[in-house]
Amino acid sequence: MRTLERGKSARDEFDERFKRAQDDVVALVELGAWATSEQLASEARKCYRRVVQLDPKHEVAQLALGNVLYKGE
C-alpha cells in the first residue's frame, strides 16, 4: 500500500486512487483496506460495494460489508 503524498489529505488520495481502480478488484480491495486504516469508513465501504458489483461472491468484500456467504451464495 502506498503512503500519502506530501500535502494531500487522505480523502484526496482516496479519490484519485478510486478513479484509477474502477474495475480492478484487487486494487479496490487494497484501497478499501487502506481507507479503513486511514479511518475513512464510508470510502472503504464504497470500495467494497464496487468489488461486490464486479464479483458478487468476493468473500473479503462481502465480509467487510458485514455479509456472510452461505453455501457460496
KAHUFEN-V864119 format. One line per field, one symbol per residue. phi: phi as a letter, one per 30 degrees, with the letter a starting at -180 (. if undefined). psi: psi as a letter, one per 40 degrees, with the letter a starting at -180 (. if undefined). A space follows every 10 residues. Layout:
# KAHUFEN-V864119
phi = ???
psi = ???
This chain:
# KAHUFEN-V864119
phi = .dcddeicdd dddeeddddd cecceddddd dddddddcic dddddedddd edddbecddd dddddicbdc hib
psi = iiiiiheiid dddddddddd edegdddddd dddddddefg dddddddddd ddddgdehdd ddddeeihhh fe.
